[in-house]
Amino acid sequence: MDSRRDFLTTLGVGVFGTALLHGQGQGQAPTPAPAPARQGSQFLGEGARTAAPPPPVRKVKTTPLFKSPEGYPNGIAVAPEGLWIAEQQTDHAVLVDWTGKLLKTVPTEAKNSSGIGWGDGCVWMAGNRGGYEGIFQTDLNGKTVSHRQIPLGPPDNGGGCHGAAYVDGKVYIAALRLRGILRVDAKTWQPELLIPYSVQRAHGIAYNPADNSVWMVSGTGDTSQTAASMGLTQYDVATGRVLSTAAFAKTDCDPHGLAWYKGELYSCDAGIHPGWPDDISPTHGSIFKIDFV
């Protein structure tokens, strides 16, 4: 219980998000805020900071399903055929069915891949190494369609990212420099929404259409070499409010990527973790299921 309690303490505030909205053409002036706000921006959840009750704490159980083809899965995304996996060491996007059978391998130009999305006939790989940060949109022949930096930063270095998800023409990014979940338009690459996080370590993200929430793998930064320093945070996309949290036990798989499929949550254990020797996790390389108990 101590590890779960320590994890929940580190969640901090993180209970409001910032939506970056164009002020033109709205037809109605925004409601005046108690404090000055930046022009063209709306701060979500301002009125609920003190009124909102603490988010519920959930317990999880993890069940390994199969190993990834190359053994270092650092991101997952659901596709009609099965599951796309971002392999961290080779930077391949590999497609498997739900038994783990390899269906396709796509090379990408991302480096130290730390997240993946699937949509519009492409994989969207999150690069996380100097000179190769940002999102690499890659077609199924391995051609880079676009390479874009994370917005709101230097044009040649938007910082690293530890998670990505493609949802209906939008890309959600766990943006390390911004310390928030950023949503951008996949075609224009304009930022639309920022949900700040306060956890020390952020990783895979997954959108749940059932309740319009986005989930993120969260962590304390503890180097205890157990999954107990890891957890999940669920955010309301409309308000940025924290809806729930969850903490992992010492015996659970170490979560990195994240994806929802048919109302159930899945993750992957990359076998590489900051501060840990490689392959220290007993379930490294596994794709696993997360159940709430």
C-alpha positions as CSV (number, residue, x, y, z in Angstrom):
1,M,0.0,0.0,0.0
2,D,2.9,2.4,0.7
3,S,4.0,2.4,-3.0
4,R,0.4,3.1,-4.1
5,R,0.1,5.9,-1.6
6,D,3.4,7.4,-2.7
7,F,2.3,7.3,-6.3
8,L,-1.0,9.0,-5.7
9,T,0.8,11.8,-3.7
10,T,2.9,12.7,-6.8
11,L,-0.2,13.2,-9.0
12,G,-0.4,16.7,-7.6
13,V,-2.8,19.2,-9.1
14,G,-3.0,18.5,-12.9
15,V,-6.7,19.0,-12.7
16,F,-7.2,21.6,-15.4
17,G,-6.3,21.8,-19.0
18,T,-5.8,24.7,-21.4
19,A,-7.7,24.7,-24.7
20,L,-6.1,26.8,-27.5
21,L,-9.1,28.0,-29.4
22,H,-9.3,30.5,-32.3
23,G,-11.4,33.5,-31.2
24,Q,-12.5,34.5,-34.7
25,G,-15.9,33.6,-36.0
26,Q,-17.4,32.4,-32.7
27,G,-20.3,34.9,-32.9
28,Q,-20.2,35.5,-29.1
29,A,-17.7,37.0,-26.7
30,P,-16.3,34.7,-24.1
31,T,-17.6,35.0,-20.5
32,P,-15.2,37.4,-18.6
33,A,-12.9,35.4,-16.3
34,P,-12.1,36.5,-12.7
35,A,-8.4,37.0,-13.7
36,P,-7.0,38.2,-17.1
37,A,-6.7,35.4,-19.7
38,R,-4.6,35.3,-22.8
39,Q,-6.4,36.4,-25.9
40,G,-7.6,33.5,-28.0
41,S,-7.3,31.1,-25.1
42,Q,-9.7,29.5,-22.7
43,F,-8.5,28.0,-19.4
44,L,-10.5,24.8,-18.7
45,G,-11.8,23.9,-15.3
46,E,-11.0,27.2,-13.6
47,G,-14.2,27.1,-11.5
48,A,-13.7,23.6,-10.3
49,R,-10.3,23.7,-8.7
50,T,-11.4,23.8,-5.2
51,A,-14.9,22.4,-5.6
52,A,-14.0,19.1,-7.4
53,P,-13.8,16.1,-5.1
54,P,-10.6,14.0,-5.1
55,P,-10.6,11.6,-8.1
56,P,-11.3,8.0,-7.2
57,V,-8.3,5.6,-6.9
58,R,-8.6,2.4,-8.8
59,K,-6.7,-0.9,-8.5
60,V,-5.5,-2.8,-11.5
61,K,-4.4,-6.3,-12.4
62,T,-2.1,-7.0,-15.4
63,T,-2.1,-10.1,-17.5
64,P,0.7,-10.8,-20.1
65,L,-0.7,-11.9,-23.5
66,F,2.2,-12.4,-25.8
67,K,5.7,-11.0,-26.6
68,S,6.3,-8.4,-29.2
69,P,8.2,-9.6,-32.3
70,E,11.4,-7.7,-31.5
71,G,11.1,-7.5,-27.7
72,Y,11.1,-3.8,-27.0
73,P,7.5,-2.6,-27.4
74,N,7.3,1.1,-26.4
75,G,3.9,2.1,-27.9
76,I,0.8,0.4,-29.2
77,A,-2.2,1.4,-31.4
78,V,-5.2,-0.6,-32.4
79,A,-5.9,-1.3,-36.1
80,P,-8.6,-3.4,-37.9
81,E,-6.1,-6.2,-38.4
82,G,-4.8,-6.2,-34.9
83,L,-2.2,-4.1,-33.0
84,W,0.6,-1.8,-34.2
85,I,3.6,-1.9,-32.0
86,A,6.4,0.7,-31.8
87,E,9.7,-1.2,-31.4
88,Q,12.0,1.1,-29.4
89,Q,15.4,-0.3,-30.5
90,T,14.9,-0.7,-34.3
91,D,12.2,2.0,-34.6
92,H,10.1,-0.4,-36.7
93,A,6.3,-0.3,-36.6
94,V,5.2,-3.9,-36.5
95,L,1.6,-5.1,-37.0
96,V,0.5,-8.2,-35.2
97,D,-2.8,-10.0,-34.8
98,W,-4.3,-10.5,-31.3
99,T,-2.4,-13.8,-30.9
100,G,0.9,-12.0,-31.5
101,K,1.4,-13.3,-35.0
102,L,3.5,-10.9,-37.1
103,L,1.6,-9.5,-40.1
104,K,3.8,-6.6,-41.3
105,T,7.0,-4.7,-40.5
106,V,7.3,-1.0,-41.5
107,P,10.6,0.8,-41.0
108,T,10.4,4.4,-39.8
109,E,12.8,7.3,-39.5
110,A,11.9,7.9,-35.9
111,K,14.6,7.3,-33.3
112,N,14.1,5.9,-29.8
113,S,10.5,5.5,-30.6
114,S,8.3,6.1,-27.6
115,G,4.7,6.0,-28.9
116,I,2.6,5.2,-32.0
117,G,-0.7,6.1,-33.5
118,W,-2.6,4.6,-36.4
119,G,-4.9,6.4,-38.8
120,D,-5.4,7.7,-42.3
121,G,-3.5,4.8,-43.7
122,C,-0.3,5.7,-41.8
123,V,1.5,5.0,-38.6
124,W,2.3,8.1,-36.5
125,M,5.6,7.3,-34.7
126,A,6.8,9.4,-31.8
127,G,10.5,10.2,-32.0
128,N,12.4,10.9,-28.8
129,R,16.1,11.4,-29.6
130,G,18.0,14.6,-30.4
131,G,17.5,15.6,-34.0
132,Y,14.7,13.1,-34.4
133,E,12.0,14.4,-32.0
134,G,8.4,14.9,-33.0
135,I,5.9,12.8,-35.0
136,F,6.9,10.8,-38.1
137,Q,3.9,10.1,-40.3
138,T,4.9,6.9,-42.3
139,D,3.0,5.0,-45.0
140,L,2.9,1.3,-45.1
141,N,5.8,1.2,-47.6
142,G,8.0,2.9,-45.1
143,K,7.9,6.3,-46.8
144,T,8.0,9.3,-44.5
145,V,4.9,11.3,-45.4
146,S,5.7,14.1,-42.9
147,H,8.0,14.8,-40.0
148,R,6.6,17.5,-37.6
149,Q,8.0,18.9,-34.4
150,I,5.7,19.3,-31.4
151,P,4.1,22.8,-31.7
152,L,4.6,25.8,-29.5
153,G,8.4,25.5,-29.5
154,P,11.5,26.0,-31.7
155,P,10.7,25.0,-35.3
156,D,13.6,22.5,-35.4
157,N,13.3,21.1,-31.9
158,G,9.9,20.8,-30.3
159,G,11.1,18.4,-27.6
160,G,10.6,14.7,-27.0
161,C,7.3,12.8,-26.6
162,H,6.5,9.6,-24.7
163,G,3.2,8.8,-26.2
164,A,1.0,9.3,-29.2
165,A,-2.6,8.5,-30.3
166,Y,-4.4,9.2,-33.6
167,V,-8.2,9.9,-33.1
168,D,-10.5,11.1,-35.9
169,G,-8.0,13.3,-37.7
170,K,-6.4,14.5,-34.5
171,V,-3.1,13.5,-32.9
172,Y,-2.7,13.4,-29.1
173,I,0.9,13.8,-27.9
174,A,2.4,13.3,-24.5
175,A,4.7,16.4,-24.9
176,L,7.6,16.3,-22.5
177,R,8.7,19.9,-22.9
178,L,5.2,21.3,-22.5
179,R,4.5,18.8,-19.7
180,G,1.0,18.2,-21.0
181,I,-1.1,16.1,-23.4
182,L,-1.3,18.2,-26.6
183,R,-3.9,17.6,-29.3
184,V,-3.1,18.9,-32.8
185,D,-4.9,18.7,-36.1
186,A,-3.3,16.0,-38.2
187,K,-3.4,17.9,-41.4
188,T,-2.7,21.5,-40.4
189,W,-0.6,20.6,-37.3
190,Q,-2.3,23.4,-35.4
191,P,-2.5,23.0,-31.6
192,E,-6.0,22.7,-30.3
193,L,-5.9,21.5,-26.7
194,L,-3.4,21.2,-23.9
195,I,-4.1,19.2,-20.7
196,P,-1.2,19.9,-18.3
197,Y,0.1,17.0,-16.1
198,S,2.0,17.2,-12.9
199,V,3.4,13.7,-12.6
200,Q,7.2,13.2,-12.8
201,R,7.0,10.7,-15.6
202,A,4.5,10.5,-18.4
203,H,4.3,7.9,-21.1
204,G,1.7,6.2,-23.4
205,I,-1.7,7.8,-23.9
206,A,-5.0,6.3,-25.1
207,Y,-8.3,7.9,-26.0
208,N,-11.5,6.3,-24.8
209,P,-14.5,7.3,-27.0
210,A,-17.0,5.8,-24.5
211,D,-16.6,8.8,-22.1
212,N,-14.4,11.3,-24.0
213,S,-11.5,10.7,-21.8
214,V,-7.8,10.4,-22.4
215,W,-5.6,8.1,-20.3
216,M,-1.9,8.4,-19.7
217,V,0.7,6.1,-18.2
218,S,2.0,8.1,-15.2
219,G,5.0,7.6,-12.9
220,T,6.8,8.9,-9.8
221,G,10.3,8.8,-11.2
222,D,11.2,6.2,-8.6
223,T,14.1,3.9,-9.5
224,S,13.0,1.1,-7.3
225,Q,12.9,-1.3,-10.3
226,T,9.3,-2.3,-9.7
227,A,6.1,-1.4,-11.5
228,A,4.8,0.0,-8.2
229,S,6.1,3.4,-9.1
230,M,3.8,3.4,-12.1
231,G,0.2,4.2,-12.5
232,L,-2.5,5.7,-14.8
233,T,-4.3,9.0,-14.9
234,Q,-7.6,9.6,-16.6
235,Y,-8.5,13.1,-17.9
236,D,-11.8,14.5,-19.1
237,V,-11.0,15.9,-22.6
238,A,-13.7,18.5,-22.3
239,T,-12.4,20.1,-19.1
240,G,-8.9,18.6,-18.5
241,R,-10.1,17.5,-15.0
242,V,-8.6,14.3,-13.5
243,L,-11.4,11.7,-13.4
244,S,-9.6,8.8,-11.8
245,T,-6.1,7.4,-11.1
246,A,-4.7,3.9,-10.7
247,A,-1.6,2.5,-9.2
248,F,0.3,-0.7,-10.1
249,A,1.6,-3.3,-7.7
250,K,5.1,-4.6,-7.5
251,T,4.1,-7.8,-9.3
252,D,2.4,-6.0,-12.2
253,C,3.8,-5.5,-15.7
254,D,5.7,-2.3,-16.3
255,P,3.4,-0.1,-18.5
256,H,4.8,2.0,-21.4
257,G,2.3,2.2,-24.3
258,L,-1.5,2.3,-23.9
259,A,-4.5,1.6,-26.1
260,W,-8.3,1.0,-25.6
261,Y,-9.9,-1.9,-27.6
262,K,-13.5,-2.9,-27.3
263,G,-13.9,-1.3,-23.9
264,E,-10.7,-2.9,-22.5
265,L,-7.3,-1.4,-21.8
266,Y,-4.0,-2.8,-23.1
267,S,-0.3,-1.8,-22.6
268,C,3.2,-3.0,-23.3
269,D,6.4,-3.5,-21.3
270,A,9.3,-2.1,-23.2
271,G,12.0,-3.6,-21.0
272,I,13.7,-0.2,-20.9
273,H,13.0,2.1,-18.1
274,P,14.8,5.3,-16.9
275,G,17.1,4.4,-14.0
276,W,16.7,0.6,-14.5
277,P,19.1,-1.8,-16.1
278,D,17.7,-3.1,-19.4
279,D,15.3,-6.0,-19.2
280,I,15.0,-5.8,-15.4
281,S,11.2,-6.2,-15.6
282,P,10.2,-9.9,-15.5
283,T,7.6,-9.2,-18.2
284,H,9.8,-7.1,-20.5
285,G,8.7,-7.4,-24.2
286,S,5.1,-8.3,-23.3
287,I,1.9,-7.0,-24.6
288,F,-0.5,-7.2,-21.6
289,K,-4.1,-6.5,-20.6
290,I,-5.0,-4.1,-17.7
291,D,-8.1,-5.0,-15.7
292,F,-9.6,-2.8,-13.0
293,V,-10.4,-4.7,-9.8
